Amino acid sequence: MLSVFAVVLSGFTLVARTPRADYYTLDKHLRIDVKTCESFIAKTEKKLGIVLPHFEYYRVAGPQDIFRLSVDHHYSGGVANPDPLYVIAMEPCYKHELVHLMTYRLGRASLVFEEGIASLLADDYGLEDRLEAKRLGRRLKLRYGTVNRSFRDYTGSTGDLHVQYLVSEEFVRHLVHERGLERFLADAYTGADFGEQFDEWLYGRAAP
């Protein structure tokens, strides 16, 4: 989830510092898996062909902390901020939000692509969920535009976006398989419209 946060984050304790990042926790009992974060970043940088600048990682206890710290006041498990560059997360290593930090270096794409590539590279969903993606997407009659709006308007109190995330990941997986990651990124981050391709992938025809 992308958001804008207050620049000053008080009450955190620095628990680790590496050439890549400073890691902070809101409570000494909230562990941060620095090794996993650093390894994941190195691997994903190579895939994306970018270098992530130094950033800050803030570990919090729950969605109420996200709500309290965010300027736009919404509940979430984690968020990434582009400037200054940092993640606030409930997990010891929130890979999904780390991908967002890295793809900021590529520019901005539709939220279907930004969330889809983050879920794909973070390996958010298992095979059982993935096999259900199209069925669930068709049941909700999802469209490319409506999924984008769902992400844009999300506050954490407007319902579960599990299906939207899952469908976005699988659509991106389909495009990466079809085009390769490099071409997909080039297309996605130049503002190309994939509404028609989304409908064909999900429905096998024009959407209802």
C-alpha positions as CSV (number, residue, x, y, z in Angstrom):
1,M,0.0,0.0,0.0
2,L,1.3,3.4,-1.0
3,S,0.9,6.4,1.3
4,V,2.3,9.6,2.6
5,F,3.6,9.8,6.2
6,A,4.6,12.4,8.6
7,V,8.3,13.1,8.2
8,V,9.1,13.0,11.9
9,L,8.5,9.6,13.5
10,S,9.1,9.8,17.3
11,G,9.1,7.1,19.8
12,F,11.2,4.6,17.8
13,T,14.5,3.0,18.8
14,L,17.3,2.3,16.4
15,V,18.1,-1.5,16.6
16,A,20.3,-2.0,13.5
17,R,22.2,0.0,10.9
18,T,23.6,-1.4,7.7
19,P,24.9,0.3,4.5
20,R,21.4,-0.1,3.1
21,A,19.1,1.0,5.9
22,D,18.5,2.1,9.5
23,Y,16.0,-0.3,11.3
24,Y,13.8,1.1,14.1
25,T,11.3,-0.5,16.3
26,L,8.4,1.0,18.3
27,D,9.0,-1.6,21.1
28,K,12.0,-3.7,22.0
29,H,9.8,-6.9,21.8
30,L,9.0,-6.2,18.1
31,R,11.8,-8.0,16.3
32,I,13.1,-7.0,12.8
33,D,14.6,-9.6,10.5
34,V,17.4,-7.5,9.1
35,K,19.1,-10.5,7.5
36,T,16.0,-11.5,5.5
37,C,15.3,-7.8,4.5
38,E,18.9,-7.3,3.3
39,S,19.0,-10.6,1.3
40,F,15.6,-9.9,-0.3
41,I,16.6,-6.4,-1.3
42,A,19.9,-7.6,-2.9
43,K,18.1,-10.3,-4.9
44,T,15.2,-8.0,-6.0
45,E,17.5,-5.2,-7.0
46,K,19.2,-7.5,-9.5
47,K,15.8,-8.5,-11.0
48,L,14.7,-4.9,-11.4
49,G,18.0,-3.6,-12.5
50,I,18.0,-0.8,-9.9
51,V,19.9,0.2,-6.7
52,L,17.8,1.1,-3.7
53,P,19.1,4.2,-1.9
54,H,19.5,4.2,1.9
55,F,16.2,4.0,3.6
56,E,14.5,3.5,7.0
57,Y,12.5,0.6,8.2
58,Y,10.0,1.2,11.1
59,R,8.5,-1.8,12.9
60,V,5.1,-1.2,14.6
61,A,2.8,-3.4,16.6
62,G,-0.5,-3.1,14.7
63,P,-2.7,-1.2,12.2
64,Q,-3.6,1.3,14.9
65,D,0.0,2.5,14.7
66,I,-0.2,2.9,10.9
67,F,-3.4,4.9,11.4
68,R,-1.8,7.1,14.0
69,L,1.4,7.8,12.1
70,S,-0.1,8.3,8.6
71,V,-1.1,11.7,7.3
72,D,-4.1,10.2,5.4
73,H,-5.1,8.1,8.5
74,H,-5.9,4.7,7.2
75,Y,-5.4,1.2,8.6
76,S,-3.0,-1.1,6.9
77,G,-0.4,-3.8,7.6
78,G,2.3,-1.7,6.1
79,V,3.1,1.2,3.8
80,A,6.0,2.5,1.8
81,N,6.9,6.2,1.4
82,P,8.9,7.6,-1.5
83,D,10.3,10.8,-0.1
84,P,11.8,10.5,2.4
85,L,12.3,6.8,1.7
86,Y,11.0,4.5,4.3
87,V,8.7,1.6,5.3
88,I,6.4,1.3,8.3
89,A,5.3,-2.3,8.8
90,M,3.8,-4.7,11.3
91,E,6.0,-7.6,10.0
92,P,9.7,-8.3,10.9
93,C,10.4,-8.1,7.1
94,Y,7.6,-6.8,4.9
95,K,8.8,-7.7,1.5
96,H,5.8,-6.3,-0.3
97,E,6.5,-2.8,0.9
98,L,10.3,-3.2,0.2
99,V,9.4,-3.9,-3.4
100,H,7.4,-0.6,-3.5
101,L,10.5,1.2,-2.3
102,M,12.5,-0.3,-5.2
103,T,10.0,0.2,-7.9
104,Y,9.8,3.9,-7.0
105,R,13.1,4.1,-8.8
106,L,11.3,3.2,-12.0
107,G,8.7,5.9,-11.7
108,R,4.9,5.4,-11.2
109,A,2.6,2.9,-12.9
110,S,-1.1,2.0,-12.5
111,L,-1.9,0.7,-9.0
112,V,-2.8,-2.7,-10.6
113,F,0.8,-3.0,-11.7
114,E,2.4,-1.4,-8.6
115,E,0.5,-3.7,-6.2
116,G,0.7,-6.7,-8.6
117,I,4.5,-6.5,-9.1
118,A,5.0,-6.0,-5.3
119,S,2.9,-9.1,-4.6
120,L,4.6,-11.1,-7.3
121,L,8.2,-10.4,-6.2
122,A,7.3,-10.7,-2.5
123,D,5.6,-14.1,-3.2
124,D,2.6,-13.0,-1.3
125,Y,0.2,-15.8,-2.4
126,G,0.6,-19.6,-2.5
127,L,-0.6,-21.9,-5.3
128,E,-3.9,-22.6,-3.7
129,D,-4.8,-18.9,-3.7
130,R,-3.4,-18.3,-7.2
131,L,-5.6,-21.1,-8.7
132,E,-8.7,-19.3,-7.3
133,A,-7.7,-15.8,-8.7
134,K,-9.7,-15.8,-11.9
135,R,-12.8,-17.4,-10.4
136,L,-12.9,-14.8,-7.5
137,G,-12.2,-11.9,-9.9
138,R,-15.0,-13.0,-12.2
139,R,-17.4,-13.4,-9.3
140,L,-16.7,-9.8,-8.3
141,K,-16.9,-8.7,-11.9
142,L,-13.6,-6.9,-11.6
143,R,-12.3,-4.5,-14.2
144,Y,-8.9,-2.9,-14.7
145,G,-10.3,0.5,-13.8
146,T,-12.3,-0.6,-10.8
147,V,-9.3,-2.4,-9.3
148,N,-7.2,0.7,-9.6
149,R,-9.9,2.8,-7.9
150,S,-10.2,0.2,-5.1
151,F,-6.5,0.6,-4.3
152,R,-6.6,4.4,-4.7
153,D,-9.6,4.8,-2.4
154,Y,-8.7,2.2,0.2
155,T,-8.7,3.4,3.9
156,G,-8.6,0.1,5.7
157,S,-12.3,0.5,6.7
158,T,-13.7,0.1,3.3
159,G,-13.5,-3.7,3.0
160,D,-11.0,-6.4,2.3
161,L,-9.0,-6.1,-0.9
162,H,-7.7,-9.6,-0.8
163,V,-9.1,-10.5,-4.2
164,Q,-7.9,-7.3,-5.9
165,Y,-4.4,-8.0,-4.7
166,L,-4.5,-11.6,-5.7
167,V,-5.9,-10.8,-9.2
168,S,-3.4,-8.0,-9.7
169,E,-0.5,-10.4,-8.9
170,E,-1.8,-13.1,-11.2
171,F,-2.4,-10.6,-14.1
172,V,1.2,-9.3,-13.6
173,R,2.4,-12.9,-13.5
174,H,0.7,-13.5,-16.8
175,L,2.2,-10.4,-18.4
176,V,5.7,-11.2,-17.1
177,H,5.4,-14.8,-18.4
178,E,4.2,-13.5,-21.8
179,R,6.7,-10.6,-22.2
180,G,9.5,-11.1,-19.8
181,L,10.1,-8.9,-16.7
182,E,12.2,-6.3,-18.5
183,R,9.7,-5.6,-21.2
184,F,6.8,-5.7,-18.8
185,L,8.5,-3.1,-16.6
186,A,9.2,-0.9,-19.6
187,D,5.6,-1.1,-20.7
188,A,4.0,-0.7,-17.3
189,Y,6.1,2.3,-16.3
190,T,5.4,4.2,-19.5
191,G,1.7,4.6,-18.9
192,A,0.4,1.9,-21.3
193,D,-3.3,1.1,-20.9
194,F,-3.8,-2.6,-20.2
195,G,-7.6,-2.5,-19.7
196,E,-8.4,-4.6,-22.8
197,Q,-5.7,-7.2,-22.0
198,F,-7.0,-7.4,-18.4
199,D,-10.5,-8.2,-19.6
200,E,-9.2,-10.8,-22.1
201,W,-7.1,-12.5,-19.4
202,L,-9.8,-12.5,-16.7
203,Y,-12.8,-13.3,-18.8
204,G,-11.5,-14.7,-22.0
205,R,-13.5,-12.1,-23.8
206,A,-14.9,-8.5,-23.3
207,A,-15.8,-8.0,-19.7
208,P,-19.6,-8.1,-18.8
